[in-house]
């Protein structure tokens, strides 16, 4: 692994093949945590498949129950069986409607823990919304929190398994509790972040973004799927992201991502020799999105000459 790549690699979260039921049915109890906000028919679908009443709306019996949008827009916890797993594999996981939890059989303890995870407390004392069904946020917290804070986030949960990406292209990810084999108590209050936690989470967020940019380049440019081109890929991705943020003052990920895309798609000489293009990109008083639209039009003109 190159020095550039090692700065952004995952350290806690791992990839795994698409899970099958045989890998889940033995050992620690599997559960599925579904996102009610993504389906109006979630509960009826679960009942139709399982024919059992073992599901629990996590926000029931909490202040969230009577607040908009209501508890049915929150998480639904269900013991996972083969029929439900098969349906989830076909319909829910790739839409990021649910994730798999491996945890003890204690339904009440697990629900109590999950009830505390709908929001966290920032170092300034203000609430921060959070959802385990947010694939990016879950990955960033697993990567960014220190072992003590991460163990508290996991609580009685031993393992998270989730799908990250779009329905057509993505990967399965897994993260284990740092105290694997030893269940931690459930949270009795929202997890409080320190300033150091927040700095580390910011770095984890940047690392996620870098990995995603590199993944996007690989998908669009077959040459970068060759491992021998990895050093150049990571080196240029790192350079282009820093250019976008430091020299061109793009502040939105959307704009940084588009700039990186332009840098990889168009001849590099244009960015250093064409004064019109340079003026377009460095005009900070113009919104980033418009600068990039103008820059792409200019690049297309240059290539067509």
C-alpha positions as CSV (number, residue, x, y, z in Angstrom):
1,X,0.0,0.0,0.0
2,X,1.3,3.4,-0.9
3,X,1.9,6.2,1.6
4,X,-0.9,8.2,0.1
5,X,-3.4,5.3,0.3
6,X,-2.4,4.4,3.9
7,X,-3.6,7.8,5.1
8,X,-7.1,7.0,4.0
9,X,-7.5,3.3,4.5
10,X,-10.0,1.7,6.8
11,X,-8.7,0.5,10.2
12,X,-11.8,-0.9,11.9
13,X,-14.4,-1.5,9.2
14,X,-13.8,-4.4,6.8
15,X,-15.4,-5.7,3.6
16,X,-16.9,-9.1,3.4
17,X,-18.7,-11.2,0.7
18,X,-22.5,-10.9,0.5
19,X,-23.7,-12.7,3.6
20,X,-25.8,-15.8,3.4
21,X,-28.1,-17.3,6.1
22,X,-25.8,-20.1,7.0
23,X,-23.2,-17.6,8.1
24,X,-25.7,-16.0,10.5
25,X,-27.9,-18.7,11.9
26,X,-25.2,-20.1,14.3
27,X,-23.6,-18.1,17.1
28,X,-24.7,-14.7,18.3
29,X,-28.4,-13.9,17.7
30,X,-28.9,-11.9,14.4
31,X,-31.4,-9.0,14.3
32,X,-32.4,-6.6,11.6
33,X,-32.8,-2.9,12.3
34,X,-35.1,-1.4,9.7
35,X,-35.7,2.3,8.9
36,X,-39.4,3.1,9.1
37,X,-38.8,6.4,7.2
38,X,-38.1,4.4,4.1
39,X,-41.3,2.5,3.8
40,X,-44.9,3.0,4.8
41,X,-45.6,-0.7,4.7
42,X,-42.7,-1.9,6.8
43,X,-44.6,-3.3,9.7
44,X,-47.2,-5.1,7.5
45,X,-44.4,-6.5,5.3
46,X,-42.6,-7.9,8.4
47,X,-45.8,-9.5,9.7
48,X,-46.5,-11.0,6.3
49,X,-43.1,-12.6,6.2
50,X,-42.5,-13.7,9.8
51,X,-46.2,-14.3,10.9
52,X,-45.0,-13.4,14.4
53,X,-45.3,-10.3,16.6
54,X,-41.7,-10.1,17.8
55,X,-40.9,-6.8,16.2
56,X,-40.4,-3.6,18.3
57,X,-40.7,0.0,17.2
58,X,-37.6,1.5,19.0
59,X,-39.2,4.9,19.5
60,X,-42.2,3.6,21.3
61,X,-42.4,4.6,25.0
62,X,-39.9,7.5,24.4
63,X,-40.5,11.2,23.8
64,X,-40.1,10.5,20.1
65,X,-43.3,8.5,20.0
66,X,-45.5,11.6,20.1
67,X,-43.3,14.0,18.1
68,X,-43.4,14.5,14.4
69,X,-42.8,12.5,12.3
70,X,-43.9,9.8,14.8
71,X,-42.4,6.5,16.0
72,X,-43.2,4.7,12.7
73,X,-40.6,6.9,11.0
74,X,-38.0,5.5,13.4
75,X,-36.2,2.2,13.7
76,X,-38.0,-1.2,13.7
77,X,-36.1,-4.0,15.4
78,X,-36.9,-7.6,14.4
79,X,-35.3,-10.9,15.2
80,X,-33.8,-12.1,11.9
81,X,-34.9,-15.5,10.5
82,X,-34.2,-17.0,7.1
83,X,-37.4,-15.8,5.4
84,X,-36.9,-12.2,6.6
85,X,-33.2,-12.3,5.7
86,X,-34.0,-13.5,2.1
87,X,-36.6,-10.8,1.7
88,X,-34.2,-8.1,3.1
89,X,-31.4,-9.3,0.7
90,X,-33.8,-8.8,-2.2
91,X,-35.6,-5.6,-1.2
92,X,-34.1,-3.8,1.8
93,X,-30.4,-4.0,2.3
94,X,-29.4,-2.5,-1.1
95,X,-31.8,0.4,-0.6
96,X,-30.2,0.9,2.8
97,X,-33.5,0.3,4.6
98,X,-31.9,-2.1,7.1
99,X,-28.7,-3.3,8.7
100,X,-27.9,-6.6,10.6
101,X,-27.0,-6.5,14.3
102,X,-25.5,-9.5,16.1
103,X,-26.4,-9.2,19.8
104,X,-27.7,-11.1,22.8
105,X,-31.3,-12.5,23.0
106,X,-32.2,-9.7,25.5
107,X,-34.8,-7.8,23.5
108,X,-35.4,-5.2,26.2
109,X,-31.7,-4.3,26.7
110,X,-31.1,-4.0,23.0
111,X,-34.1,-1.7,22.5
112,X,-33.1,0.4,25.5
113,X,-29.6,0.9,23.9
114,X,-31.0,1.7,20.5
115,X,-33.4,4.3,22.0
116,X,-30.3,6.3,23.1
117,X,-28.8,6.3,19.6
118,X,-31.3,8.5,17.8
119,X,-29.1,11.4,18.8
120,X,-25.7,12.1,20.3
121,X,-24.5,15.0,22.3
122,X,-21.8,17.3,20.8
123,X,-18.9,18.8,22.8
124,X,-20.9,22.0,22.9
125,X,-23.8,20.2,24.7
126,X,-26.1,20.4,21.6
127,X,-27.8,17.3,20.2
128,X,-26.6,15.7,17.0
129,X,-29.0,13.5,15.0
130,X,-27.7,10.0,14.3
131,X,-29.0,6.8,12.7
132,X,-27.4,3.4,12.5
133,X,-29.1,3.1,9.1
134,X,-26.9,5.9,7.7
135,X,-24.2,3.8,6.0
136,X,-21.7,6.6,5.8
137,X,-22.2,7.9,9.3
138,X,-21.9,4.4,10.8
139,X,-18.7,3.8,8.9
140,X,-17.3,7.2,10.0
141,X,-18.1,6.6,13.7
142,X,-16.6,3.1,13.6
143,X,-13.5,4.5,12.1
144,X,-13.3,7.8,14.0
145,X,-14.2,6.9,17.7
146,X,-11.6,5.7,20.1
147,X,-12.0,2.2,21.5
148,X,-13.8,3.3,24.7
149,X,-16.3,5.5,22.9
150,X,-16.8,2.9,20.2
151,X,-17.5,0.2,22.8
152,X,-20.2,2.5,24.3
153,X,-21.7,3.0,20.8
154,X,-21.9,-0.8,20.3
155,X,-23.1,-1.5,23.9
156,X,-24.7,-5.0,23.9
157,X,-24.2,-5.3,20.1
158,X,-21.3,-7.4,19.0
159,X,-21.3,-6.8,15.3
160,X,-22.8,-4.5,12.6
161,X,-23.2,-5.8,9.1
162,X,-24.4,-3.4,6.4
163,X,-24.5,-2.7,2.7
164,X,-22.9,0.6,1.5
165,X,-23.4,2.0,-2.0
166,X,-26.2,2.3,-4.5
167,X,-28.6,-0.6,-5.4
168,X,-26.5,-1.5,-8.4
169,X,-22.9,-1.2,-7.1
170,X,-21.6,-1.3,-3.6
171,X,-20.0,-3.4,-0.9
172,X,-20.9,-5.3,2.3
173,X,-19.2,-4.0,5.4
174,X,-18.7,-5.3,8.9
175,X,-17.5,-3.8,12.1
176,X,-17.0,-5.6,15.4
177,X,-17.2,-4.3,19.0
178,X,-13.7,-3.5,20.4
179,X,-14.7,-5.7,23.3
180,X,-15.7,-8.6,21.2
181,X,-17.1,-11.5,23.1
182,X,-18.0,-9.3,26.1
183,X,-21.3,-7.5,26.0
184,X,-21.2,-3.9,27.2
185,X,-24.2,-2.4,29.1
186,X,-26.8,-0.5,27.2
187,X,-26.5,3.3,27.1
188,X,-28.7,5.0,29.7
189,X,-28.2,8.5,28.1
190,X,-27.1,9.7,24.6
191,X,-23.4,9.2,23.8
192,X,-21.5,12.4,24.6
193,X,-18.7,13.4,22.2
194,X,-15.6,15.2,23.3
195,X,-13.8,17.8,21.2
196,X,-11.1,15.2,20.4
197,X,-13.9,12.8,19.2
198,X,-15.2,15.4,16.9
199,X,-11.8,16.2,15.4
200,X,-11.2,12.5,14.9
201,X,-14.7,12.1,13.3
202,X,-13.9,15.0,10.9
203,X,-10.7,13.1,9.8
204,X,-12.8,9.9,9.4
205,X,-15.2,11.8,7.2
206,X,-12.5,13.2,5.0
207,X,-11.0,9.7,4.7
208,X,-14.4,8.3,3.7
209,X,-14.7,11.0,1.1
210,X,-11.2,10.3,-0.3
211,X,-12.0,6.5,-0.6
212,X,-15.3,7.3,-2.3
213,X,-13.6,9.7,-4.8
214,X,-11.0,7.0,-5.6
215,X,-13.8,4.4,-6.0
216,X,-15.7,6.6,-8.4
217,X,-12.5,7.2,-10.5
218,X,-11.9,3.4,-10.7
219,X,-15.5,2.9,-11.9
220,X,-15.2,5.5,-14.6
221,X,-11.6,4.8,-15.8
222,X,-10.7,1.2,-16.3
223,X,-7.0,1.9,-16.3
224,X,-7.2,2.7,-12.6
225,X,-8.5,-0.8,-11.8
226,X,-4.9,-2.0,-12.5
227,X,-3.1,-2.2,-9.1
228,X,0.1,-0.9,-10.7
229,X,-1.7,2.5,-11.2
230,X,-2.7,2.7,-7.5
231,X,0.1,5.0,-6.4
232,X,-0.7,7.5,-9.1
233,X,-4.4,7.3,-8.5
234,X,-4.1,8.0,-4.7
235,X,-1.4,10.7,-5.2
236,X,-3.5,12.6,-7.7
237,X,-6.7,12.2,-5.8
238,X,-5.0,13.6,-2.7
239,X,-3.5,16.5,-4.7
240,X,-6.8,17.4,-6.5
241,X,-8.9,17.4,-3.3
242,X,-6.4,19.7,-1.6
243,X,-6.4,22.0,-4.7
244,X,-10.1,22.2,-4.6
245,X,-10.3,23.1,-0.9
246,X,-7.2,25.2,-0.4
247,X,-6.6,27.0,-3.7
248,X,-10.1,27.2,-5.2
249,X,-12.1,27.4,-1.9
250,X,-14.7,24.9,-2.8
251,X,-16.5,24.1,0.5
252,X,-19.2,21.6,-0.6
253,X,-18.3,17.9,-1.1
254,X,-20.4,18.0,-4.3
255,X,-18.1,20.7,-5.8
256,X,-14.9,19.1,-4.6
257,X,-16.0,15.8,-6.1
258,X,-16.9,17.4,-9.4
259,X,-13.5,19.2,-9.6
260,X,-11.7,15.9,-8.9
261,X,-13.8,14.3,-11.7
262,X,-12.8,17.0,-14.1
263,X,-9.1,16.7,-13.3
264,X,-9.2,13.0,-14.0
265,X,-11.3,13.3,-17.2
266,X,-9.6,16.1,-19.0
267,X,-6.0,16.7,-20.1
268,X,-3.9,17.9,-17.2
269,X,-2.1,20.5,-19.3
270,X,-5.3,22.6,-19.7
271,X,-5.4,23.3,-15.9
272,X,-1.9,24.7,-15.8
273,X,-1.7,26.5,-19.2
274,X,-5.2,27.8,-20.0
275,X,-5.6,31.2,-18.5
276,X,-9.3,31.5,-19.2
277,X,-9.9,28.2,-17.4
278,X,-7.8,29.3,-14.5
279,X,-9.7,32.5,-14.2
280,X,-13.0,30.7,-14.2
281,X,-11.9,28.3,-11.4
282,X,-10.3,30.9,-9.2
283,X,-13.2,33.5,-9.2
284,X,-14.2,32.8,-5.6
285,X,-17.0,35.4,-5.7
286,X,-18.9,33.1,-8.1
287,X,-20.6,30.0,-6.5
288,X,-18.7,26.8,-6.8
289,X,-21.3,25.0,-8.8
290,X,-21.4,27.8,-11.5
291,X,-17.6,27.9,-11.7
292,X,-17.5,24.2,-12.4
293,X,-20.2,24.4,-15.0
294,X,-18.3,27.1,-16.8
295,X,-15.0,25.2,-16.4
296,X,-16.4,22.0,-17.9
297,X,-17.8,23.9,-20.9
298,X,-14.3,25.5,-21.4
299,X,-12.6,22.1,-21.1
300,X,-15.0,20.6,-23.7
301,X,-14.2,23.5,-26.0
302,X,-10.4,23.0,-25.6
303,X,-10.7,19.2,-26.2
304,X,-12.8,19.7,-29.3
305,X,-10.2,22.0,-31.0
